């Protein structure tokens, strides 16, 4: 089955609550529409102190989608572990796990923006220790309260360092890598073998497919809609000088730079079909970010409908 993902963060340049309301409601309608036509997953993340309406609570956002669907998976990519109270996170996830009957998958990551830690009164330098305490406590809470998913709701340790691999193996949890990092995955598998546990790795493939926007005329789309993509790329890239994930573009400033990166792509349905069919290995998920940068809702619908009406029927 081809994995298809709709990514949402509800952010826009203005950060206006009315615009965010529009994006939130459009996202919900798109997810419901997509589920009925073969889309498998929605992805949400967490950031604070952005000034742009970026989703601050991915568990709450995921629950919104799950409460209005019946088969869709909600993937939290990721919750900033050190910024959460462990008991609250465990209880919130358990509640959504029970309501959705196991359709919430949560990755916890360290976080890297000091402003987020400052805004929540958490010491940035202690985030590694805080993450260890969080994972340990969350697992303990789940063992005492019981959850729909046994032995506990899906929980992944996210990141891209060897420390992330050690943490995932130590807690006997799956590893979710932010990029194609085979050396980190190999070390995780070694540690799992030493501990006598079965490894589980989620890792992007060697070819970065980026986030796809379907349009009948990609050149026109870049000219007319590219400003929305550029805003997010510049904003997200400015948060860190390091490349944190497949979608992170540190220092990017121009639309040409964004286009050249391949992280955001406009394709026709025919181009996407040919790309999937021509892939030598598993293509990986098709990820759409339809409301990026406050994209007009009607344009987001066009992109998603091209996927459900012209691409998925051919590839299924």
C-alpha positions in Angstrom: 0.0 0.0 0.0 1.4 3.4 -1.0 1.8 5.6 2.0 0.3 9.1 1.5 0.7 11.9 4.0 -0.9 15.3 4.5 1.3 17.5 6.6 -0.2 20.4 8.5 1.3 23.0 10.8 -1.4 25.8 10.5 1.2 28.6 10.3 1.0 31.7 8.1 3.1 34.8 7.8 0.5 37.0 9.5 -0.2 34.6 12.4 -3.7 36.0 12.4 -6.2 33.9 14.5 -8.9 34.2 11.8 -6.4 32.9 9.2 -5.4 30.1 11.5 -9.1 29.2 12.1 -9.5 29.0 8.3 -6.4 26.8 8.0 -7.5 24.5 10.8 -10.9 23.9 9.4 -9.6 23.5 5.9 -7.1 20.9 7.2 -9.8 18.9 8.9 -12.0 18.9 5.7 -9.0 17.9 3.6 -8.2 15.0 5.9 -11.8 13.8 5.9 -12.0 14.0 2.2 -8.6 12.3 1.8 -9.4 9.4 4.1 -12.4 8.5 2.0 -10.2 8.4 -1.1 -7.1 6.6 -0.1 -4.9 9.0 1.9 -3.5 7.1 4.9 -1.9 9.6 7.2 -1.8 13.2 8.6 1.4 14.6 10.1 1.6 17.4 12.7 4.4 18.9 14.6 5.1 21.2 17.6 6.7 24.7 17.9 6.3 27.5 20.3 6.9 31.3 20.3 6.8 31.6 16.5 4.4 34.5 16.2 2.9 32.7 13.2 0.3 30.4 14.6 2.5 27.3 14.3 0.9 24.3 16.1 2.0 24.3 19.7 0.2 21.1 20.7 0.5 18.2 18.3 -1.4 15.8 20.5 -4.4 18.1 20.5 -4.1 18.7 16.8 -3.9 14.9 16.1 -6.9 14.3 18.2 -8.9 16.8 16.1 -8.2 14.7 13.0 -8.7 11.4 14.7 -12.1 12.3 16.2 -13.5 13.1 12.7 -12.0 10.0 10.9 -12.1 6.3 11.3 -9.1 4.8 9.6 -6.6 7.7 9.2 -3.3 7.5 11.1 -2.1 10.7 12.9 1.6 10.9 13.1 3.2 13.4 15.6 6.5 14.4 14.0 7.4 15.4 16.6 6.5 16.3 20.2 9.3 18.3 21.9 9.8 15.9 24.8 11.7 18.0 27.3 9.0 20.7 27.2 6.2 18.3 28.3 5.2 17.2 31.8 5.7 13.4 31.5 2.5 12.5 33.3 0.4 15.0 31.2 2.0 13.7 28.0 1.3 10.1 28.9 -2.3 10.8 29.9 -3.0 12.9 26.8 -1.6 10.2 24.5 -3.5 7.5 26.3 -6.7 9.4 26.0 -6.3 9.9 22.2 -5.1 6.3 21.9 -8.3 5.0 23.5 -10.5 7.3 21.6 -9.0 6.5 18.2 -8.4 2.9 18.9 -4.7 3.0 18.4 -4.4 5.4 15.5 -2.0 7.9 17.1 1.8 7.5 16.5 4.0 9.8 18.5 7.7 10.7 18.0 9.4 12.6 20.8 12.4 14.7 20.0 14.8 17.0 21.9 14.1 20.3 20.3 16.7 22.8 19.2 15.3 26.3 19.6 16.4 28.0 22.8 13.5 30.5 22.6 11.0 27.6 23.0 12.7 26.4 26.2 12.9 30.0 27.5 9.2 30.6 26.8 8.2 27.5 28.8 10.8 28.0 31.6 12.8 24.9 30.8 16.6 24.8 30.9 17.9 24.1 27.4 21.2 22.6 28.5 19.3 19.9 30.5 17.2 18.7 27.6 19.0 15.4 27.2 18.4 14.5 30.9 14.9 15.7 30.7 14.2 13.6 27.7 15.5 10.4 29.5 13.3 11.2 32.5 10.3 11.9 30.2 10.5 8.6 28.3 11.0 6.6 31.5 8.1 8.3 33.3 5.7 8.0 30.3 6.3 4.3 29.9 5.8 3.9 33.7 2.5 5.8 33.6 1.2 3.7 30.7 2.0 0.5 32.5 -0.2 1.6 35.4 -3.2 3.1 33.6 -3.7 0.8 30.7 -4.2 1.8 27.1 -6.0 0.6 24.0 -2.7 -0.3 22.3 -0.8 -3.0 24.1 1.7 -2.8 25.7 1.5 0.9 25.1 0.6 3.5 22.4 3.2 3.7 19.5 6.1 5.8 20.7 9.2 6.6 18.7 12.5 8.3 19.8 13.3 10.9 17.1 16.5 12.7 16.1 19.6 12.1 14.1 22.5 11.5 16.5 24.1 8.4 18.0 22.8 9.6 21.4 19.3 9.2 19.9 20.1 5.7 18.8 21.4 4.8 22.3 18.3 6.3 23.9 15.9 4.4 21.6 17.7 1.1 22.3 17.9 1.7 26.0 14.2 2.2 26.3 13.5 -0.6 23.8 11.6 1.8 21.5 11.6 2.3 17.7 14.0 4.8 16.3 12.7 7.6 14.0 15.5 9.3 12.1 15.1 12.8 10.7 17.2 12.1 7.6 18.8 9.2 5.8 21.5 8.3 8.4 22.4 4.7 7.8 25.3 4.8 10.3 23.0 5.9 13.1 20.5 3.2 12.1 23.3 0.6 12.1 24.5 1.5 15.6 20.9 1.3 16.9 20.5 -2.2 15.4 23.8 -3.2 17.0 22.6 -2.0 20.4 19.3 -3.8 20.0 21.1 -7.0 19.1 23.2 -6.7 22.2 20.1 -6.2 24.3 18.2 -9.0 22.7 15.4 -6.9 21.3 14.0 -6.5 17.8 15.0 -3.2 16.2 12.5 -1.0 14.4 13.8 1.9 12.4 11.9 4.6 10.5 14.3 6.3 8.1 13.9 8.4 5.0 15.3 6.9 1.8 18.5 7.9 0.2 16.6 10.1 -2.3 14.9 13.1 -0.8 11.5 13.3 -2.4 10.6 16.5 -0.6 7.1 17.8 -0.1 5.0 17.6 -3.3 2.3 20.0 -4.6 0.3 18.7 -7.5 -0.5 21.3 -10.2 -1.3 21.0 -13.9 1.3 23.8 -14.6 4.2 23.7 -12.3 6.0 26.7 -13.8 2.9 28.8 -13.3 2.4 27.4 -9.8 5.9 28.5 -8.8 5.3 32.0 -10.2 1.9 32.4 -8.6 2.1 30.4 -5.4 5.8 30.1 -4.6 5.7 33.0 -2.1 3.9 30.7 0.4 6.6 28.1 0.1 9.4 30.6 0.3 8.0 32.1 3.5 8.0 28.8 5.3 11.4 27.7 3.9 13.0 31.0 5.0 11.2 31.0 8.4 12.0 27.4 9.2 15.6 27.6 7.9 16.2 30.6 10.0 15.6 28.7 13.2 18.9 26.9 13.1 22.3 27.0 11.3 22.3 23.2 11.2 20.3 21.0 8.9 17.9 19.3 11.3 15.7 17.3 9.0 14.9 16.6 5.4 12.9 19.8 5.2 15.4 22.1 6.9 17.1 24.7 4.6 19.4 26.8 6.8 20.2 30.2 5.2 17.8 29.9 2.3 16.6 33.3 1.0 15.4 33.0 -2.6 12.8 31.0 -4.4 15.4 29.8 -6.8 17.3 28.3 -3.8 14.2 26.6 -2.6 13.4 25.2 -6.0 17.0 23.9 -6.4 16.9 22.2 -3.0 14.2 19.8 -4.1 12.6 20.0 -0.6 9.4 21.6 -2.0 8.3 20.5 -5.5 5.4 21.3 -7.9 4.7 18.3 -10.1 2.0 17.3 -12.5 0.0 14.2 -11.7 1.7 12.5 -14.7 5.2 13.4 -13.4 4.4 12.0 -10.0 3.0 8.7 -11.4 6.1 8.3 -13.6 8.4 9.0 -10.7 6.8 6.4 -8.4 6.7 3.8 -11.2 10.4 4.5 -12.1 11.7 4.3 -8.5 14.4 1.5 -8.3 13.6 0.9 -4.6 10.6 1.6 -2.4 9.4 5.1 -3.3 8.6 6.0 0.3 5.7 8.2 1.4 4.1 10.8 -0.9 4.0 13.9 1.3 1.7 16.8 0.5 1.9 20.0 2.6 -1.2 21.6 1.0 -1.7 24.6 3.3 2.0 25.6 3.5 2.6 29.2 4.4 -1.1 30.1 4.4 -1.6 28.7 0.9 -5.1 29.7 -0.5 -7.5 27.0 0.6 -8.8 26.5 -3.0 -5.3 25.8 -4.2 -4.8 23.3 -1.4 -7.9 21.5 -2.5 -6.8 21.4 -6.1 -3.5 19.7 -5.1 -5.2 17.1 -2.8 -7.9 16.3 -5.4 -5.3 15.8 -8.1 -3.7 13.2 -5.8 -6.9 11.4 -4.9 -8.5 11.6 -8.4 -5.6 11.3 -10.8 -2.7 9.7 -9.1 -3.9 7.2 -6.5 -6.4 5.4 -8.8 -3.5 4.7 -11.3 -1.0 3.6 -8.6 -3.4 1.5 -6.5 
